[in-house]
Amino acid sequence: MRLDKYLKVSRIIKRRTVANEACGAGRVTVNGKAAKAGLDIKEGDIIEIRFGNNTTKVQVLKTSENVRKDDAAGMYKSIE
């Protein structure tokens, strides 16, 4: 699954265009490397997103094309 689509489906970022812009601006890293929006995400990957002074770090638990809002939080695990 594409990185920008994963961020939207898992509801880490609300809109796919915002996720795409964040990737293009270099604010998203996957496994410690800068990531483009088209990067293929798989289970076990570590995604880090920087917005201003805030940094969100999550581990991918599963990838699904369609997920209900209630189940979206189960797609990733927050890492502190």
N, C-alpha and C positions, 0 to 999 in steps of 0.2 A: 504494500500500500504506500502511496506517495506520502511524504512527510506533511505537506500542507493539508491534505485530506485527513490524515490521522489526527492532526491537531484540532481540526474542526469537528470530526466525528466524536472524538473523545471529550469534546467541549473544554479543552485546555485553552483554546482561543475560539472566540465566538463565531468569527467569519473566516471563510477560506481565503478571501482576498487579503485580510489582515495577516493571516498566517503566511501567505505568499510574500507579502511585503516585508515581514519580519525576517524571513529566510533570506530575501534579497539584500537586506541591510546588514547581514552578518550577525544578527542577534541570536541565532539558533545554532547550537552545536549538537552533534550526535556522536557519542563515544569520543568526545574530546576534539573533534574536527568540525570546522565550519561546514554547514550543510545547506544545500540548495533545496528548493521546494520539491523537486522531482526525485529526491533520494528515496530509495526503497527502504521502508522501515520493517523490521522484523522483531519478534519477541526477544526480550533480553537487552535491547538497545537502551542506552541512557541518553535522554534528551534534556538539554539545558537551554532555557530561554531567559534572556535578559531584557527587561523593560525598565529603563531608568536605573534606580538603585535596587530594584527588586530582581531576584534571580529565582527561577523555578526549575527544579531538577526532578525529573520523573523517570521511572523505569517502565518500559513497555511490557505489559503482561499478556495482552492479546490484541490481535488486529481483526476487525470486522467491518464490513462495508456499511452495514446498517445496524444502528444500536439505538434502543430506547433511551430517553433522557435519564431514567432511573438507573440504567445499567452502564452508563457512560463512565462513571467513576471507577468501575471495575476493570477498565481497560489499561489502567496504569497504577503505579504505586509511587507515592511521593517520597523523595529522598531528601533528608535534611543534612 
